[in-house]
């Protein structure tokens, strides 16, 4: 008796491939064919994943900064503007970190000079 076959495609990690094939054979599959196509690293996919990560981080930062009580109107969605937002957020964070560092240095200097009182050099 000939039964109609169903075709399935599986993606398996290379270390688990042999065990995966043996498990399929144990389940009673009759024909298992491996694809000879190597999976290539897709640079464009990697770029998209990096951009996605940057945009998600930017979204988290912006969500923390939004004042929940004020009903400020939101800007109209703009794709080109949206692509520049992660870089702008990074620049603002770098500037804030630099200013905070300068503030800490100034506070330490003030504390060192406090015992001398007010003087005009």
Secondary structure, 3 states (H helix, E strand, C coil): CCCCCCCCCCCCCHHHHHHHHHHHHHCCCCCCCCCCCCCCCCHHHHHHHHHHHHHHHHHHHHHHHCCCCCCCCCCCCCHHHHHHHHHHHHHHHHHHHHHHHHHHHHHHHHHHHHHHCCCCC
